[in-house]
Structures are given as C-alpha cells and as structure tokens.
Amino acid sequence: MADRSFLSWPFFEDRHREHAERLEAWCTSNLPVDHSDVDVACRRLVAALGDAGFLRPSGIDPADPQPLDVRTLCITRETLARHDGLADFAFAMQGLGTGAISLFGTPEQRQSLEKTRAGKAISAFALSEPRSGSDVANMEMTATRDGGDYVLSGEKTWISNGGIADLYCVFARTGEAPGAKGISAFVVPADTPGLTVAERLEVIAPHPLARLSFDEVRVPASAMIGKPGDGFRIAMSVLDVFRSTVGAAALGFARRALDETVRRVGNRELFGAPLFDLQMVQGHVADMALDVDAAALLVYRAAWTKDAGAARVTREAAMAKLYATDRAQAVIDKAVQIHGGDGVRRGHIVESLYREIRALRIYEGASDVQKVVIARQTMGAAS
C-alpha cells in the first residue's frame, strides 16, 4: 500500500481526502486495463471514469461555474498514475483538452463540457506544431477571417488523443500582432471537413498520439475562445493549471516505483540475508523516499496556491513539474537497478514505469524550458 499520509497535510480539506478514498477503491477494482489496443483502452477508460463520476473535476460544471480545483486534479492524477499510466493519460487529456473552455469559454461553449465530464466525448489540446513545440510564439498555423467564419490551415503534431478525440481545442495565428500576441484559440469538432489525421505517432509508452492536418477548416467565429489575440495567454493559463498535474502524475509513478522497491528489498535475499540489509540499498531507498516527499510538497504547494486564488502560478507550477518529473525519473531508475533483470523485463511494472516517465519530462514544457521559466520568474520578482 502506498504511503498516503500526505493527505493529512494542511494543503487538503476533508473533501479531498474523501475523493482520494473513493478513487483508490475504484482503482483497486478496475485497474490496470488491457493496453493491447490503446485507442480502445482509452475510450473505455474515459467512459468508465465518466460513469464513476471521476471526470467531473476535469471541467467546470456549466450550471455551477466555479474555478477548477487543482488539488483534486493532482490527487486524481497521482492516484491513477500509481495504478495505471494509461488511466492517468485518459483522465488528464479530458481536463487539458477542455481547459481553455473551462477557464475562458462562453456559456454556450461550456455546454460541451457536459459530455466530456460524463465520459461521452473525448477532448484534445492542439498546440504543438512541427516547428514550434516549446516556442509557442513561433506558431505557423493560420486562422483567417472570412465573413462570419475563420478558416484554419496548417498542421499540429504530438497531439494527445489525436485520432480518437471528438473535440479539439486548436491554437492558430490570427495576426493581430507579431509573435505571441497574434494567436487565438478555437473549438473544432473532430468531424469538421478538412480536419484529418495525417499520421499516427508511436512512442515508447503507447498512447493515442497524432499529427493533424487542417486543410481550410472552416469554423464559425463563435468557435473562438476568448477574444482575438488571446490565444497565447489562454494557453499559458491552461498550462499553469495542468502543469502541476503533470508533476502529480510523475509523483504517482515514483510512489509506485518506491512501493515495488520496498517489496523487492524486503523479500529478496542476497548472500543469505534480505537485500535491504545492504547499506547501499538502504541509501537508495532513503534517496527515493526523500525525492517522493519533496516532489509531493512542491506539487501540492502549487495546487494549493492556485486554489487559494492566485491568478497565475507560473513559478510554482514550473518548479513542481520540473522537480517531480526529473526526480521521478531518478527514483524509477533506482527501482530498475534494484530489480536487476526483472527491471528490464518487458511487462514488469518497473519496466513499464521506466517507459512511462520519460515523456513527462518533455510534454507541457520540457525540463530545460522550465528552468528558463523559473529563472525569469525569480529575476522578475527580485526587480
């Protein structure tokens, strides 16, 4: 059983602890799932999570437009990741894909959240392009005004849920100003003419990913989220919220690796004694436990700060994501080493964690980019 004593920290309220208990029970009964067909698995996971009510925190209820509860999002991602990385992915993309609508959408646009929160529709966040990943301001895809419509042309790539999503939140250059100030956001249904899946992308931890082509995709002006030129600000605000949850997912992976390691060193014998009796192994376990707790403090500090009313948590979220993902990589690497041959045997939980964690240090802001963000925020606060 994973250490859950962190739920007694003052970051949380009783409702968070109750949510964690319900979700833990659901995960124990329903996870992991069969990953042999990730498209089918993700569709089933979204539907199951929706039926159980666990997608409700992923978007604002149109009838009760309160801010997203980031602590609940983080607890959910940590718990799901500890049980099944694909379940975490399915949950996370429902929130990220509709984050712009939740935070900035009109009442009419928010009606779509009823389906995504119920698990009856799948959402996706289409920001990255072949030549603009971390450098969002370098976006090339265009959205040209044509009467009462906008016409979108270009490509998006590394889009999670690409190919299975029903709804895309798409960012494109509308040209109000150079760089970041000339980007806008749009809601684009997957069946809009001209929107096609150009390529499905295979990665080391299989997830639904795709490169999307937009060939004069026409959407009404009412599909714009916020105002013309607000797209960059909207994207960064969404990432402020969900970047902390990436750290939470990494934390879940790290906790599982620590649990598996504790079980291994307690049961495995070496030279006639438990593996744990070796002082070097004790040192590794201590380092892993330290990294897990330190990551948890940063993740839930960022989540609490946002829930407490901070307009932006750019610095806190960047610290949480950077530290939690980098240290989770180190924790899992130690787990692989301690498990020996089993640690690299395909199908072993530690081997799957090793593949799952790597992408988290890249998506939603690579680790090196997070260091730039932290440095700039630190200098800005000092000036």
N, C-alpha and C positions, 0 to 999 in steps of 0.2 A: 504494500500500500504506500503510495507516495505521501511525502510529508505535506500536510495541509494546515499546519499550524499558522502559516502566514495569514490565513483567513481571520485570525484574531487580531491582526494589526489594525491600528486606528484608521487606516485608509478605507475600511469597509463598514457597511451597515448590515443589519440583520437580513435585509432583502438580498444582499449579495451572497451571504452565507447560505441562505435558503436556496438561491438559484444554483449555487455550486453543488449542494447536496442532491438536488433533483437531477442535475445534469450528470453527475457522477454515477448515479443509479442507472440512468438511461444509457450511458456509455458502456457500463459493465454488461448490460443486457444486449446491446445492439452493435458493438464494435469489437474488433475491426470487421470491415466488409471485404468482399472479394474484389481484388484490384485487377483482375484479368482483362476487363474492358472498362477503361477509366471513364468513358463517356456514359456508359450505362450506370456505373457505380456512382458517379457524381449526380446524375439525375435522380437516382434512388435516394441518395443521401439528402439532397435538397428537399425532396418530398417528405422523407421521414423526419427530418429536423423541423420542417414546417408543420407536419401533423402533430408533433410533440410540443409545439409552441416555442421551440428554441430559436427560431428565426425572428421572433418579434423584436428582440433588441437590435436587429441589424438595420432597422429603418424606423423613421418616425411614424407613429400612427396618425393617419390623416385626420382622425377625429380628435386627437389629443396631441397637438404639435409641440412636444417638449424636446429639449436637446437630447442627442444621443447619450446614453450612459456608457462612457468609455470603460469604466471599471467592469461592468457586466460583459462588454465585448471582450475585454482582456481575459477575464476569468473563463469565458466560454472558449476562447481560442487556446488558452493554456491547457484546459481540461481535454478538449477534443484532440489536440496535438499529442498529448501524452498517450492517448488510446489509439489514434489512427490519423496519420498525416493527411490522408485524402478527405476525411471528415472535416478537419480543420480548414482545408482548402475550400470545400463546398460552402461552409459557413462564411468564411472570410470574404469570398467573392460576392456573396449576396449583399454584404454591407458595403464593400468598396465600390461595387458596380452601381449602387444606388446612392452612394454617399452624397454626391452633388445634388441629387434630387431631394434627399432628406434635409440637407442644410440650406439649399438655395432655391429649391423648386417652387413653382406656383401650386396653389391648392389643386388645380387640375392635374398637374404633373405628378403630384404626390399620390394621386389615386392609383397609380401603377404600383405603389408600394404595398397595396393590399395583397396583390398576387405574389410579389417577391417575399413578403413576410410570411405568407401562408405556404410557401414552397411550391406554388403553382406556376411560377415563371422564374427563369434564371437570368441573372444580370451580369454585365461585364463592364470594365473600366478601360476604355480605349484611348490611351495617352501616348505610349511609346511608338516611335517610328524607326525605320531602318537607319536613319542618320541623326536621330535625336532621342536618346534614351534618358540619361541623367540631365542633359541640356535641353529642357523642355522648351525654352525660349527659341530654340533653333528649329522648331516645328515647321514642316513644309506643306502639310495637307491644308487645303484651302476650303473655305465656305463662302461662296459668292452670292450676294443678294440678287434675287431675280423676282421682282414684283413682291408677292406675298410669301415667297419661299426663299430658302437657302439651298444652294447646290454644292454638295461636298465632293471633292476629288482628291485622291491620294491614297496612301497606304498607312496602315497601322500594323505593328508586329509585336510579338511576345504578349499577345492578349490572352489573359487567363479566361477560361470559359469560351474562348473563340471557337466557333463551330457548333456549340451547344446552347449558347445564350439566346434568349428571346428578346433581350433589350440591351442596347449598348449606350453607355454614356461616352460620347465622342467629342474630342477636342480638336479644333481646326482654326486655321488663321483666317480671321475676317478683316484684318488690315486697318483697324482704327489707328494704330500707331506701330512703330517698329518693335521688334522683339516681343517681350512678354506681354506688353500692353495691347497687342493686336490679336489676341487669341480668345475664342469664345467656346462655350460648351453646348452640346445638343443631345437631346434624347432621340435615339434612332432605333426603331424596331428592327429586328433581325431580318424580317421578310420584306424590307423596303427594296424596291427594284434598284439594281446597280450595286448593292452590297453583296459581296461574295467572299467565300473563304478561299484565298489564293494558295494557302499551304498550311498543312497541319505540322506542328513542330514537336519533335521528340526530344525529351530531356531525361536526365539520369534518374529522376524520381518522377515517374509518369503522371502528368496532369493534362487536362484539356488545354492546349495552347495553339494559337494560330496566327498566321499573317492574314490580314483582311485587306481587300481591295474595295475602294469606293470609286465607282465609275459614274460620275454625275448623279450622285444620290440626292434626290430632291426631298426635302422635308419642309413643313410649314414653318414660318417664322415663330410660331407659338412653341416649337420644339426647342427653342433656345432656353437654356437655363441661366437665369440672371440676365444681365444686360450685355450688349455687345462690348467686347474687350475685357469682360470679367473672367474669362476662362482660366487664365493663369492663377489669379487669386483664388478662384474656386478650387482648382486642382490642388494648390498648396494647402488650402484649408482642409480639404478632404484627407490629404496625406498627413497633416498634423494629427488628425484624429486616428487614422488607421495605422500610421507608422508605429505607434505604441503597441498596437495589437500584433504587429509582426514580431516585436520583441517578446510578446506574451507567448506566441506560438513557439518561438525558439526556446523559451523557458520551459514549455511543456515537453519539447523534445529532450532538453537537458535533464529534466526531472526523471523522465523515463530511463534515460541512459544511466543516471545515478542509481535508480532503483534496481536496474538489471545488474549493475556492477556490485552493489551491496549484496545481492543474492548470490552472485558468482563467487565473490571472495569469501563468503560465509560457508559455501557448500563445497567449493573446490579445494582439494588437498594438493600440496606441493612439498616434497621432501618430508612426508609424514605428518604434516601439520596444515591447518587451514591456510589458504592463500593470504588471508587477512593478517596473519601473524608476521608477515614480512613488513618491515618498517617502510620500505619504499612503496609498497602497496597502500599502507596507511596514509602516507604522504599524498598519494594520488587521490585517494578518497577524500581527504581533507581539502585538497585544492578544488575538487569537483563540487563539494558541498558549499565551499566559500563562493565559488562562481555562481552557483544557483541562487543563493540567498542575495548576493549583491545585485544580480540581474533582476530578481524579483523586486527589490527595493526601488530600482530605477524605473522599471516598467510601471509599477503601481503608483509611484510618485507622479509620473507623467499623467497617468489616467486620472488620478485624484485631482491634480491641478486643473485639468480640463473640465472635469465635472464640477469643480468648485467655482467655475465661472470665468476662467481665463479666456480671453479672446483668442489667443494663439499660444501654443506650447511648442514652438519650433525647436527651441534648445532642449527642452526636457524630452520631447519625443525622439529627437535625433540621438541624444545620449542613450535613451532606453533601447532603441533599435540597434545602434552600433555595439553597445556593450553586450546586450543579451545575445545577439546573433554571433558575434565573434567568440564570446566565451562558451556558448553552447557548442560551437564547432570544436573548441578545445576539450570540453567535457566529453563529447561523444568520441573524439579521437582517443582519449584515455580509455574509454569504455571498450573500444575496439581492441586496443592494445592488451588490456587485461583479459579480454575474452579469447585472445590468441586466434587460432584457426577459425573458431566459431564466429569471431567478429567480422570475418570477411566471407563467410559462407552465405551465399545468396538465399534470401528468405528468412535469415535470422533477424530478430528485431533490431539488434545493434547495427547490423549491416544496413538495414533499411533506414534507420535514423541517420547514418552517415551520408546516405544519398539525399535524404530529405532536407537536411540542414543547409546544404551548400547554397542553394538558390536564395535563401533568406538573406544572405549577405550581399545580394545583388539587387533584387527587386525592391521597388518602392524607395529607391535611393541607396546606391552602393555604399559600402563602408567608408571608402575614401571620400565620397561626397559628403557623408555625414560628418566627417572630421572638418571639412571646409565649413559646413553649416554651423557646427559648434564653435569653431574659431571665430567666425564672423559675428555670431550672436554674442560671444564673450567680449569681443572688442567693442561691439556696439553698446553693450551695457556699461562698459568702462568709460566711454567717451561722453 
